[in-house]
Amino acid sequence: MRLIDLLNERKKEAERKKKVDTAKKLAVGTAVGALAGLLFAPKSGKETRKDIKDKAKETTESVKKSVKESVASIKDVEEKVKEDIKEKVREFKERDMFEVEIGKHESDDEEQEDMERQ
């Protein structure tokens, strides 16, 4: 993956996150507005409570849908990242690139010395 591709992916991810945040704010704003409208409407207490209950259910469903869409979007990004990593590993293998170990053990040093003697 080229650097420009990585930067574009991060930009897209940031845009998705911003959209999710906006959707959450919209859902909360809608709920607050609906509640305020219901409380100031000239209806009986029983009707108002029923309306509040119905609006709460609607808002809950809206938030659940928004969260499910966000999770699906995150899973898509996760799958893309996994595929990109697999592709890079395949590229390294095709180029016969060797692995570099960060933490060497004593047995590794002995193997290296044996290889140098041969």
N, C-alpha and C positions, 0 to 999 in steps of 0.2 A: 504494500500500500504506500503510495507516495504521500509526501508531507501535505500536499494540497488536498488530497482526498481525506486525510485525517482531520485537517482543519475544517473542511466542509462538513464532515460527519459531526464534529463537535458543535459547529454552528447550527446544524439541523437539530441536534439534541437539545441545545439551549432554546431554540425556537419552540420545540415540542413542550418543553418544561414551562415556557412562558404561556403557551396556549392552555396548558392544564391549570396553571395558576389563575389565569383569566376566567376559565370555566368555573373554578371553585368560587371565585369572587362573585361571578354572575349568579351562581346558585344561591349563595348566602344573601346577596342583595335582593334577589327575587323573593326569597323567603321572608326577609325583614319587611319588604314592601307589601307583600301579601298580608302579613300579620298586621301591619299598621292599618292597612285598608279595611281589614275585617274588624279590628277593634274600634274604628271610628265610624263604621257603617251603622245605619239606624235599623238594627235587627235585634231580635230577642236574644237572650243569653244562650238559649239552647241552640238556636240557628248559628250563632257566632261560633260556639264551641264545635259544632259539626263542621262548619267551614274551615276552622283552624285545623281540625283533625284531617280533613280532606287535603288541604294545602300542605300539611306536614308530610302526608303520604306521597303526594306528588313531588315535593322537593326531595324527599328521601330517594325516590326512584330516579330522579334526575341526577342526584349526586352519585348514586350507585352506577348509573350508566356512564357518567363522566369518568369515574374511577376505573371501571372496566375497560373503557377505551384507552385510558392512560396506561394501564397494565399491559394491554395488548400492544401498544406502541413501544413500551419498554422491552417487551419480549421480542418484538421484531428487531429492535436495535441489538439486543443481546445475541440473537441468532446471527445477525450480520457480523458482529464482532467475532463470534466463534468461527464463522466461515472464513473471515479474513485471517484469523490466526492459523487455521488449518492450511490455508493457501500459502501463507508465509513459511510454514514448516515444510510443506511440499517443495516450495522453491529452494529452501536450504538443502533439502535432501537431493533434489535434482542437480544442484550445483556442487554436490559432494562436499559441502561445507561441514566442518567438524564442530563438535560441541565443545564449549568452553565451560569448565567447571569452576565455580567461584571458590568453594571451600575444598581445598586439596587435603587428602588424607595421607598418612604415611605410606599406606599400601600403594597409593597412586604414585608416590615418589619412587618406590621400589620398582614398580612396573616401568616407569619412565627410564630409570637407570638400566633395567634389563633390555629395553628397546634400544637404548643408545649403545650398549655393548655389542649388539648384533649388527 
